[in-house]
């Protein structure tokens, strides 16, 4: 029998968690994506990921979609158990693999994320609102969507409502499974329907960083001139635990550790070392924070 996490003590609905104790900078974030329970690459990798997250003294773990391979109950059960092992607060958005598969066409069209809402979170647009950090996750996975996903007007409205209400000094992060911009370093790849409008909305709302996944390739880029005087760091996590790495990341697994301070943002890529059965740092990137006037 499927278990409903909503309303239980184990249900980490950060959307309801704005009254938690204040978290001040620096803030340490683990960004993982494309876990794909059902296609786990190594018998030890999930334990290694949990151990590395727990050792990182993280304030928040962000999961940018595709917790399962085919949205089967057993895969969601494994994902739910994985989330229960994370002691930090976490925020999660669904991915296209978390909707009912195409052969369940009626449910895919009428209630595509039913199992996700039952096992993971009823809230699809989760949020964190801390004094120095505001994070909004939006849903880009829909039953009728093509692989690249879609951002509806309702998600952009959520962005406007949420980000316009936080102080200018706050570091703002948008989390979405699919891509909002084409990155040259990744060659040809899909972007979400309504990506351009969503990216422009993010820039207009002074979003500082976008965290995404989907492509199974780890890539960190700086998007310039989305709006004059404003740029957005786009951080794409590779597949954290599955055997579905692509291109230069084939047979490789990554997640990102992000540290937001008053002056800059540090992003460290951490890759799984199968021989050592642990994640290790492989590269680091630092971006200066943009200065904005305001309270």
Secondary structure, 3 states (H helix, E strand, C coil): CCCCCCCCCCCCCHHHCCCCCCCCCCEEEEEECCCCECCECCCCHHHHHHHHHHHCCCCEEEEECCCECCCCHHHHHHHHHHHHCCCCEEEEECCHHHCCCCCCHHHHHHCCCHHHHHHCCCCCCCEEECCCEEEEECCCCCCCCCCCCECCHHHHHHHHHHHCCCCCCCEEEEECCCCCCCCHHHCCCCCCECHHHHHHHHHHCCCCEEEECCCCCCEEEEEEEEECCEEEEEEECCCCCECCCCHHHCCCCEEEEEEECCCEEEEEEEEEECCCCEEEEEEEEEEECCCCCCC
